[in-house]
Structures are given as structure tokens and as C-alpha cells.
């Protein structure tokens, strides 16, 4: 088998693709670093883990990301559930990666927590798993 493979996908490129997908599909800003005094509602995405998951036929990595939903201040939970619904709908189609990289799996891990921040903004965290193929193994 050939051990030649494309370069692994940069986490920066994956995060940018995830942010772009969320912003295009929800119409709301998705940050990787939340600016001070950012006006809610918005999303915040972060990559938590990158794990190799090669198979007999392909080189691939599995990325685990958290997407935080921050709703406008309110005592009601309607705003946070609307953000969660919009995010889940946005992620029903795969994110777009640069040429040479293929999304093999994009799966929601569901809502991990919902809380109310000191600012009275509801804050939900959803986990997302994305498996990316970056090369195929071939016999020579």
C-alpha cells in the first residue's frame, strides 16, 4: 500500500467551513472568538478534538466540535430553541471543504447543555462530529 496521502485538513480550514455554513444557513454570525460586547443572538464554534481514524482504504481524521448558541436576553426559552432548530437544520447538509477533502460523516451529537448566563442570555451547547477523508490508499 502507498503511504502517500494528501495533507491533513487544517483545523482552521474546517472551522472556517463550519462557520460559513452556519452563517449562510442561519443568517446569524458564528464566531471562533467572541468579541467583547457581541450582540446576541449568535453562534460560537470551537474544535475540541482531532482523532485519526484511518481505514484500509482511506486516510481520515474525525473532528469533534462544539457549537454554542447564544440567544438574546430573555426569561423565555423560545429564543434558544429557535437557535437550536436553525442550527440543526443548517447542518442537515454537509459543510463544503477545499478540493481534495471529503466529508465522510457529519453527525450531530445533540444538545449537551442549556443554561442561563449572567447576562440573562440562554446558552446551549451542541456537539458535532465530522469525519474528513484526505486521501485514498492504493496498491502499487
Residue frames as a rotation matrix with the C-alpha (Angstrom) as fourth column:
UNK 1
0.581 0.814 0.000 0.00
0.814 -0.581 0.000 0.00
0.000 0.000 -1.000 0.00
UNK 2
-0.155 -0.574 0.804 1.10
0.493 -0.751 -0.440 3.50
0.856 0.328 0.399 -0.69
UNK 3
-0.036 0.131 -0.991 1.71
0.972 -0.226 -0.065 5.67
-0.232 -0.965 -0.119 2.31
UNK 4
-0.948 -0.224 0.225 1.42
0.287 -0.908 0.304 8.82
0.137 0.353 0.926 0.24
UNK 5
0.029 0.977 -0.211 -1.54
0.994 -0.052 -0.100 10.96
-0.109 -0.207 -0.972 1.24
UNK 6
0.208 0.140 0.968 -2.74
0.333 -0.941 0.064 14.48
0.919 0.309 -0.243 0.89
UNK 7
-0.843 -0.449 0.295 -2.01
-0.069 -0.453 -0.889 16.84
0.533 -0.770 0.351 3.73
UNK 8
-0.432 0.701 -0.567 -4.31
0.899 0.291 -0.326 16.59
-0.063 -0.651 -0.756 6.70
UNK 9
0.214 0.624 0.751 -7.01
0.547 -0.714 0.437 19.22
0.809 0.317 -0.494 6.76
UNK 10
-0.835 -0.501 0.228 -6.06
0.155 -0.611 -0.776 22.22
0.528 -0.612 0.588 8.86
UNK 11
-0.354 0.726 -0.589 -8.42
0.918 0.150 -0.366 22.73
-0.177 -0.671 -0.720 11.81
UNK 12
-0.615 0.091 -0.783 -8.51
-0.015 -0.994 -0.104 26.41
-0.788 -0.052 0.613 10.81
UNK 13
-0.872 0.285 -0.399 -9.98
-0.441 -0.099 0.892 25.46
0.214 0.954 0.212 7.41
UNK 14
-0.585 0.689 -0.428 -12.52
0.632 0.718 0.292 23.11
0.509 -0.099 -0.855 8.97
UNK 15
-0.384 0.418 -0.823 -13.60
0.718 -0.424 -0.551 25.73
-0.580 -0.803 -0.137 11.48
UNK 16
-0.765 0.068 -0.641 -13.90
-0.345 -0.883 0.319 28.36
-0.544 0.465 0.698 8.72
UNK 17
-0.825 0.475 -0.308 -16.05
-0.114 0.393 0.912 25.99
0.554 0.788 -0.270 6.63
UNK 18
-0.435 0.664 -0.608 -18.28
0.883 0.448 -0.142 25.25
0.178 -0.598 -0.781 9.64
UNK 19
-0.501 0.202 -0.841 -18.68
0.332 -0.853 -0.403 28.96
-0.799 -0.482 0.360 10.42
UNK 20
-0.891 0.128 -0.436 -19.51
-0.437 -0.504 0.745 29.74
-0.124 0.854 0.505 6.79
UNK 21
-0.691 0.654 -0.307 -22.17
0.354 0.677 0.645 27.01
0.630 0.337 -0.700 6.66
UNK 22
-0.325 0.568 -0.757 -23.79
0.916 -0.011 -0.401 28.23
-0.236 -0.823 -0.516 9.89
UNK 23
-0.588 0.053 -0.807 -23.78
0.036 -0.995 -0.092 31.89
-0.808 -0.083 0.583 8.82
UNK 24
-0.915 0.222 -0.338 -25.13
-0.375 -0.152 0.914 31.18
0.151 0.963 0.222 5.32
UNK 25
-0.581 0.698 -0.419 -27.89
0.402 0.693 0.598 28.89
0.707 0.179 -0.684 6.54
UNK 26
-0.103 0.556 -0.825 -29.00
0.993 0.003 -0.122 30.76
-0.065 -0.831 -0.552 9.70
UNK 27
0.354 0.172 0.919 -28.27
0.437 -0.900 0.001 34.38
0.827 0.401 -0.394 8.82
UNK 28
0.992 -0.048 0.115 -26.55
-0.125 -0.434 0.892 34.79
0.007 -0.899 -0.437 12.19
UNK 29
0.292 -0.955 0.044 -22.91
-0.808 -0.271 -0.522 35.44
0.511 0.117 -0.852 12.97
UNK 30
0.961 -0.136 -0.241 -20.75
0.231 0.875 0.426 32.47
0.153 -0.465 0.872 14.01
UNK 31
0.572 -0.770 0.283 -17.55
-0.788 -0.611 -0.072 33.41
0.229 -0.182 -0.956 15.84
UNK 32
0.413 -0.537 -0.735 -14.42
0.401 0.832 -0.382 31.44
0.817 -0.137 0.559 16.68
UNK 33
-0.679 -0.443 -0.586 -13.56
0.730 -0.323 -0.602 34.09
0.077 -0.836 0.543 19.27
UNK 34
0.363 0.927 0.097 -16.45
0.891 -0.376 0.255 36.13
0.273 -0.006 -0.962 20.59
UNK 35
-0.471 -0.511 0.719 -15.72
0.320 -0.859 -0.400 39.86
0.822 0.042 0.568 20.57
UNK 36
-0.818 0.172 -0.548 -16.38
0.501 -0.252 -0.828 41.78
-0.281 -0.952 0.120 23.77
UNK 37
-0.426 0.769 -0.477 -19.97
-0.261 -0.609 -0.749 43.04
-0.866 -0.194 0.460 23.84
UNK 38
-0.981 0.166 -0.098 -21.05
-0.037 0.333 0.942 40.93
0.189 0.928 -0.321 20.82
UNK 39
-0.406 0.907 0.107 -24.78
-0.883 -0.360 -0.301 41.41
-0.234 -0.217 0.948 20.34
UNK 40
-0.839 0.208 0.504 -26.84
0.178 0.978 -0.108 38.23
-0.515 -0.001 -0.857 20.67
UNK 41
0.768 0.008 0.641 -28.21
-0.143 0.977 0.159 36.10
-0.625 -0.214 0.751 19.10
UNK 42
0.282 -0.706 -0.650 -25.13
-0.929 -0.031 -0.370 34.46
0.241 0.708 -0.664 17.62
UNK 43
0.982 -0.087 -0.166 -23.18
0.105 0.989 0.108 31.20
0.154 -0.124 0.980 17.43
UNK 44
0.289 -0.940 0.180 -19.67
-0.947 -0.254 0.196 30.34
-0.139 -0.228 -0.964 18.61
UNK 45
0.946 0.031 -0.323 -17.84
-0.135 0.943 -0.304 27.30
0.295 0.332 0.896 17.19
UNK 46
0.163 -0.926 0.341 -14.75
-0.969 -0.085 0.231 25.55
-0.185 -0.368 -0.911 18.55
UNK 47
0.398 -0.148 -0.905 -12.89
-0.331 0.897 -0.292 22.37
0.856 0.416 0.308 17.71
UNK 48
0.682 -0.033 0.730 -12.37
-0.724 0.103 0.682 20.20
-0.098 -0.994 0.046 20.76
UNK 49
0.113 -0.563 0.819 -10.61
-0.243 0.784 0.572 17.15
-0.963 -0.264 -0.048 19.38
UNK 50
0.406 -0.078 -0.910 -8.97
-0.901 0.132 -0.413 15.72
0.153 0.988 -0.017 16.27
UNK 51
0.113 -0.295 0.949 -8.53
-0.468 0.826 0.313 11.96
-0.876 -0.480 -0.045 16.17
UNK 52
-0.636 -0.354 -0.686 -7.01
-0.772 0.296 0.563 9.84
0.004 0.887 -0.461 13.37
UNK 53
0.102 0.713 0.693 -9.46
-0.412 0.665 -0.623 7.24
-0.905 -0.222 0.362 12.09
UNK 54
-0.439 -0.381 -0.814 -7.78
-0.892 0.076 0.445 5.65
-0.108 0.921 -0.373 9.08
UNK 55
0.629 0.611 0.481 -9.35
-0.464 0.791 -0.398 2.66
-0.624 0.027 0.781 7.35
UNK 56
0.081 -0.582 0.809 -7.95
0.484 0.733 0.479 0.04
-0.872 0.353 0.341 4.97
UNK 57
0.130 0.073 0.989 -8.83
0.991 -0.021 -0.129 2.27
0.012 0.997 -0.075 2.02
UNK 58
0.445 0.098 0.890 -8.60
0.357 -0.931 -0.076 5.87
0.821 0.352 -0.449 3.20
UNK 59
-0.719 -0.614 -0.327 -6.76
0.629 -0.374 -0.682 8.37
0.296 -0.695 0.655 5.34
UNK 60
0.145 0.815 0.562 -9.17
0.242 -0.580 0.778 10.25
0.959 0.023 -0.281 7.55
UNK 61
-0.944 -0.316 -0.093 -9.50
0.190 -0.292 -0.937 12.26
0.269 -0.903 0.335 10.73
UNK 62
0.109 0.980 -0.168 -12.51
0.794 0.016 0.607 12.73
0.598 -0.200 -0.777 12.96
UNK 63
-0.819 -0.292 0.494 -13.08
0.041 -0.888 -0.458 16.23
0.572 -0.355 0.739 14.32
UNK 64
-0.031 0.800 -0.599 -15.27
0.982 0.136 0.130 16.92
0.186 -0.585 -0.790 17.32
UNK 65
-0.784 -0.160 0.599 -16.64
0.169 -0.985 -0.042 20.44
0.597 0.069 0.799 17.57
UNK 66
-0.312 0.730 -0.608 -18.92
0.836 -0.094 -0.541 22.29
-0.452 -0.677 -0.581 19.92
UNK 67
-0.575 0.248 0.779 -21.27
0.350 -0.787 0.509 24.94
0.739 0.565 0.366 18.62
UNK 68
-0.691 0.313 -0.652 -22.57
0.587 -0.284 -0.758 27.34
-0.422 -0.906 0.012 21.25
UNK 69
-0.155 0.734 0.661 -25.93
0.663 -0.419 0.620 29.01
0.732 0.535 -0.422 20.65
UNK 70
-0.804 -0.106 -0.585 -26.32
0.526 -0.584 -0.618 32.34
-0.276 -0.805 0.525 22.43
UNK 71
-0.020 0.908 0.419 -29.88
0.908 -0.159 0.389 33.72
0.419 0.388 -0.821 22.46
UNK 72
-0.335 0.025 0.942 -30.96
-0.092 -0.996 -0.006 37.28
0.938 -0.089 0.335 23.14
UNK 73
-0.994 -0.062 0.085 -31.58
-0.087 0.026 -0.996 38.00
0.059 -0.998 -0.031 26.84
UNK 74
-0.131 0.991 -0.040 -34.98
-0.678 -0.060 0.733 36.67
0.724 0.123 0.679 27.90
UNK 75
-0.368 0.124 0.921 -36.66
-0.806 0.452 -0.383 34.69
-0.464 -0.883 -0.066 30.64
UNK 76
0.712 0.702 0.010 -38.31
-0.557 0.574 -0.600 32.59
-0.427 0.422 0.800 27.90
UNK 77
-0.182 -0.753 0.633 -36.62
-0.050 0.650 0.759 29.57
-0.982 0.106 -0.156 26.29
UNK 78
0.774 0.566 0.284 -38.25
0.251 0.138 -0.958 30.17
-0.581 0.813 -0.035 22.90
UNK 79
0.727 -0.528 -0.440 -35.21
-0.681 -0.640 -0.357 32.08
-0.093 0.558 -0.824 21.56
UNK 80
-0.281 -0.897 0.341 -32.68
-0.799 0.415 0.435 29.40
-0.532 -0.150 -0.833 22.44
UNK 81
-0.068 0.308 0.949 -34.82
0.217 0.933 -0.287 26.63
-0.974 0.187 -0.130 20.99
UNK 82
0.927 0.342 -0.155 -35.24
-0.038 -0.325 -0.945 28.64
-0.374 0.881 -0.288 17.78
UNK 83
0.292 -0.904 -0.311 -31.43
-0.948 -0.316 0.027 28.95
-0.123 0.287 -0.950 17.52
UNK 84
-0.410 -0.403 0.818 -31.01
-0.388 0.889 0.244 25.22
-0.826 -0.218 -0.521 18.14
UNK 85
0.440 0.669 0.599 -33.59
0.327 0.502 -0.801 24.40
-0.836 0.548 0.002 15.46
UNK 86
0.886 -0.146 -0.440 -31.92
-0.437 -0.581 -0.687 26.76
-0.156 0.801 -0.578 12.96
UNK 87
-0.092 -0.994 0.060 -28.50
-0.943 0.106 0.316 25.24
-0.321 -0.027 -0.947 13.65
UNK 88
-0.293 0.014 0.956 -29.71
-0.062 0.997 -0.034 21.66
-0.954 -0.069 -0.292 13.35
UNK 89
0.764 0.603 0.230 -31.46
0.234 0.072 -0.969 22.48
-0.601 0.795 -0.086 10.08
UNK 90
0.645 -0.591 -0.486 -28.33
-0.753 -0.602 -0.267 24.23
-0.135 0.537 -0.832 8.75
UNK 91
-0.366 -0.891 0.270 -26.24
-0.849 0.438 0.295 21.15
-0.381 -0.121 -0.917 9.48
UNK 92
0.458 0.565 0.686 -28.51
-0.160 0.812 -0.562 18.72
-0.874 0.148 0.462 7.62
UNK 93
0.955 -0.285 0.082 -26.29
0.141 0.192 -0.971 19.27
0.261 0.939 0.223 4.58
UNK 94
0.421 -0.874 -0.241 -22.54
0.896 0.361 0.257 18.79
-0.138 -0.325 0.936 4.65
UNK 95
0.551 -0.402 -0.731 -20.11
-0.129 -0.907 0.401 21.64
-0.824 -0.127 -0.552 5.09
UNK 96
0.964 -0.250 0.091 -18.02
0.117 0.092 -0.989 22.46
0.239 0.964 0.118 2.00
UNK 97
0.501 -0.863 -0.060 -14.32
0.203 0.050 0.978 21.70
-0.841 -0.502 0.200 2.23
UNK 98
0.104 -0.560 -0.822 -11.48
-0.837 -0.496 0.232 22.68
-0.537 0.664 -0.521 -0.10
UNK 99
0.666 0.090 -0.740 -10.77
-0.628 0.602 -0.492 20.40
0.402 0.793 0.458 -3.08
UNK 100
-0.284 -0.793 -0.539 -9.13
-0.365 0.609 -0.704 17.14
0.887 -0.003 -0.462 -2.11
UNK 101
-0.968 0.039 0.248 -11.03
-0.231 0.245 -0.942 16.78
-0.097 -0.969 -0.228 1.17
UNK 102
-0.395 0.858 -0.328 -14.28
-0.163 0.286 0.944 14.88
0.904 0.427 0.027 1.55
UNK 103
-0.391 0.398 0.830 -16.81
-0.917 -0.084 -0.391 14.88
-0.086 -0.913 0.398 4.40
UNK 104
-0.777 0.073 -0.626 -17.46
-0.085 0.972 0.218 11.19
0.624 0.222 -0.749 5.12
UNK 105
-0.089 0.731 -0.677 -19.66
0.911 0.333 0.241 11.78
0.402 -0.595 -0.696 8.17
UNK 106
-0.803 -0.021 0.595 -21.30
-0.201 -0.931 -0.304 14.85
0.560 -0.364 0.744 9.65
UNK 107
-0.066 0.753 -0.655 -23.36
0.566 0.569 0.596 13.96
0.822 -0.331 -0.464 12.69
UNK 108
0.011 0.185 0.983 -24.94
-0.624 -0.767 0.152 15.95
0.782 -0.615 0.107 15.48
UNK 109
-0.721 -0.266 -0.640 -24.32
0.329 0.681 -0.654 14.68
0.610 -0.682 -0.404 18.98
UNK 110
0.265 0.948 -0.177 -27.32
0.734 -0.079 0.675 16.66
0.625 -0.309 -0.717 20.18
UNK 111
0.431 -0.002 0.902 -27.71
-0.382 -0.906 0.181 19.32
0.817 -0.423 -0.391 22.83
UNK 112
-0.293 -0.656 -0.695 -25.19
0.465 0.537 -0.704 18.83
0.835 -0.530 0.148 25.64
UNK 113
-0.463 0.173 -0.869 -26.45
0.838 -0.234 -0.493 21.58
-0.289 -0.957 -0.037 27.93
UNK 114
0.037 0.470 0.882 -28.67
0.441 -0.800 0.408 24.64
0.897 0.374 -0.236 28.19
UNK 115
-0.209 -0.126 -0.970 -28.06
0.962 -0.204 -0.181 27.28
-0.176 -0.971 0.164 30.82
UNK 116
0.827 0.403 0.392 -28.71
0.444 -0.896 -0.018 30.94
0.344 0.189 -0.920 31.50
UNK 117
-0.223 -0.971 0.088 -25.61
0.774 -0.231 -0.589 33.16
0.593 -0.063 0.803 31.56
UNK 118
-0.446 -0.041 -0.894 -25.10
0.763 -0.541 -0.355 36.10
-0.469 -0.840 0.272 33.94
UNK 119
-0.966 0.025 -0.258 -26.23
-0.153 -0.856 0.493 38.37
-0.208 0.516 0.831 31.09
UNK 120
-0.106 0.974 0.201 -29.68
-0.391 0.145 -0.909 36.65
-0.914 -0.175 0.365 31.05
UNK 121
-0.029 0.026 -0.999 -28.77
-0.988 0.150 0.033 35.13
0.151 0.988 0.022 27.64
UNK 122
0.758 0.249 0.603 -29.74
-0.325 0.946 0.018 31.48
-0.566 -0.210 0.797 27.23
UNK 123
-0.073 -0.907 -0.415 -26.70
-0.994 0.032 0.104 29.41
-0.081 0.420 -0.904 26.18
UNK 124
0.842 0.335 0.423 -26.92
-0.291 0.942 -0.167 25.96
-0.454 0.018 0.891 24.58
UNK 125
-0.273 -0.944 -0.186 -24.03
-0.835 0.137 0.533 23.73
-0.477 0.301 -0.826 23.52
UNK 126
0.879 0.474 0.039 -24.37
-0.370 0.732 -0.572 21.22
-0.300 0.489 0.819 20.66
UNK 127
-0.131 -0.929 0.347 -21.71
-0.317 0.370 0.873 18.68
-0.939 0.004 -0.343 19.73
UNK 128
0.813 0.291 -0.504 -20.87
-0.552 0.111 -0.827 17.88
-0.185 0.950 0.251 16.13
UNK 129
0.065 -0.775 0.628 -18.72
0.037 0.631 0.775 15.06
-0.997 -0.027 0.070 14.73
UNK 130
0.787 0.090 -0.611 -17.16
-0.576 -0.248 -0.779 15.47
-0.222 0.964 -0.143 11.28
UNK 131
0.262 -0.693 0.671 -15.10
0.326 0.718 0.615 12.71
-0.908 0.058 0.414 9.62
UNK 132
0.677 -0.130 -0.724 -12.88
-0.621 -0.630 -0.467 14.01
-0.395 0.766 -0.507 6.81
UNK 133
0.625 -0.490 0.607 -11.11
0.625 0.781 -0.014 11.87
-0.467 0.388 0.794 4.20
UNK 134
0.612 -0.467 -0.638 -7.87
-0.506 -0.851 0.137 13.40
-0.607 0.239 -0.757 2.93
UNK 135
-0.294 -0.692 -0.659 -6.51
-0.956 0.207 0.209 10.62
-0.008 0.691 -0.722 0.76
UNK 136
0.826 0.563 0.015 -7.07
-0.559 0.823 -0.102 7.12
-0.069 0.076 0.995 -0.53
UNK 137
-0.123 -0.841 0.526 -4.76
-0.575 0.493 0.653 4.16
-0.809 -0.222 -0.545 -0.09
UNK 138
0.752 0.317 -0.578 -3.92
-0.659 0.368 -0.656 2.20
0.005 0.874 0.486 -3.23
UNK 139
0.532 -0.593 0.604 -1.92
0.237 0.790 0.566 -0.93
-0.813 -0.158 0.561 -4.02
UNK 140
0.367 -0.498 -0.786 1.02
-0.856 -0.511 -0.077 -0.45
-0.363 0.701 -0.614 -6.31
